[in-house]
Amino acid sequence: MKQPSDDGSRFDHCPWLFAGQASGGQRAAQERRQERLLAGPGEVCLGEGRFVAETAAVHPDVLHQGDRSYIAAHAYVTDAIRTGADCTVDPFTVVRGP
C-alpha cells in the first residue's frame, strides 16, 4: 500500500529525507516543534538542518543537536545530550546522558 506523498510519518521514521522532500506545511510544523523545544525547560541548542519527530519524547536538561542531526519517531531523550553533526537517534531508541 502506497502512502500519500503528504503523509509526514515517513519523515518520523526516515528523518534524513525531510530536508529534500518536505512540503512547506511540513517545514512549518517542524519549526513549531522545534520552537516548543527551545521554549521548554532545559538548555536546548539546535543546529542547522535538524529534525525532531513529533512523536519523540524529548525531555532534556541539556540538548545540543548538531547540524543535519535527527531525532526519529518514538525515541526517548533525557538528561544531558550533545550530538555532533550528521547524527541520528533512530526510532524507538533511548538516549540518556551523560
Secondary structure, 3 states (H helix, E strand, C coil): CCCCCCCCHHHHHCHHHHHHHCCHHHHHHHHHHHHHHHHCCCEEEECCCCEECCCCEEEEEEEEECCCCEECCCCEEEEEEECCCCCEECCCCEEECC
